[in-house]
Amino acid sequence: MKNALRMLSAVFLPVIDTILPERARAARVRKRSLRDFSLVPTEHSLLHEKIITLLDYKDSGVVDLIRALKYEHSGYAAEICAEALADYLREEVASLRAFSARPLVLVPMPLHATRVRERGFNQMQKVLARLPEDLKDGTSSRVAENALKRIKPTSQQARLSRAERLKNVTDAFEASTDVVHDAHVILIDDVTTTGATLSSAARILRNAGAKVTLIALARA
């Protein structure tokens, strides 16, 4: 009996130690609103791509927000991220529509099917689902969740070196030409570091005939 209890402790205590900090993080996020975050749209040149980030990852509150969104299925975190994204997109979409007749398509960074099964959700789909209706339904832009697919299972980018990240996402995506051809695609991810994932996806979208704008909530 004692041996069985020790075995159970060995299995479950590390899990509990992991879960408790996440619960504390989610609680911290629920005490905040968008007013507590500084929106600092910043342009980065990464791998010859222009990537716009909206929040400062040096802010511990932003780290809590992104991780609660990504790992804890936090609808509240998704709501705040959607508010931040909508705040930026209002002006960006209006500017793009003023100078181009291309339809505007908002695309969440896709996860491979195996990752969706493991996690249970795609965090960026959760965020885009909470955008105002006119940004989703085609009035000013529309959301197209299946415009881009991740066709190759990849390792988590955070665990890889820069060179490994580039190799990891090579040929990882496939675009739906019917959706993106002659459209202006705004591809949106949660966090970028080297820009490898966004850059690889952008190349596939351009090859399918899209003009592409790249956005991440933050840069780690």
ABEGO torsion letter per residue (X at the ends): XAAAAAAAAAAAAAAAAAAAAAAAAAAAAAABBAAABBBBBBBBBBGGBBBBBABBAABAAAAAAAAAAAAAGBAAAAAAAAAAAAAAAAAAAAAAAAABABBBBBBBBBBBAAAAAAAGBBAAAAAAAABBAAAAAGAABBBBAAABBBABBBBBAAABBAAAAAAAABGABBBBAAAABGBBBBBBBABBAAGAAAAAAAAAAAAAGBBBBBBBABBX
